[in-house]
């Protein structure tokens, strides 16, 4: 058996890490990022209306 050949335990640990990373990305990271992007865009529009353009339909 060669020294640099991965063992079954390392493969199992790698798969476990990949699944945890996948669930972290899909359950926590992407939803939080999407909320931040939409909220940031809404805040940008709101502040532009307050300081520069006024509300929609304003003269």
N, C-alpha and C positions, 0 to 999 in steps of 0.2 A: 504494500500500500504506500502511495506517495504521501509526502508531508503536506503538500499544498492542495490536496484533494479535499473538498468540503465533506464533512460528515453529515449524517442524517439529522443530528441534533441541530447543527448550524442551519440546515435547510428549513427545519421546522421553525426555528427562531426567526429566520428571515421572513418566512411566510406570515408568521404571527405579527411581526413588525409591519409588514406591508399592509396587512388587513387593518391594523390599528391606524396606520397613517391614512389609508383610504377612508375609513369611517370618520376620522378627525377632519379630513378635508371636506367630505360631503355633508357631514352633519353639523359641523361647527364653523369651519373657515368660510366656505362659500356662502352660507346664509348670512353670516355676519358681514362679509364684504359686500354682498348685494344690498343689505340694509344701509350700510355706510355710503355706498355709491348713490343710491336713490335719495337718501336723506341729505347728502351733500349737494346733490343737484337741486333738490327742492329748496334748500337753504340759499343756494346761489341765486335761484330765480326770485325768491322772496326778498333777499337783500337788494337785488337789482331793481325790483319794483319799489322798494322803500327809498332808495337813494337816487335812482336815475330815471326810470321809465314811468313810474306810477302804476296804479292798478289797471288791469285790462278794461278797455272801454272808456278810459279817462281821456277827455277832450283832446 
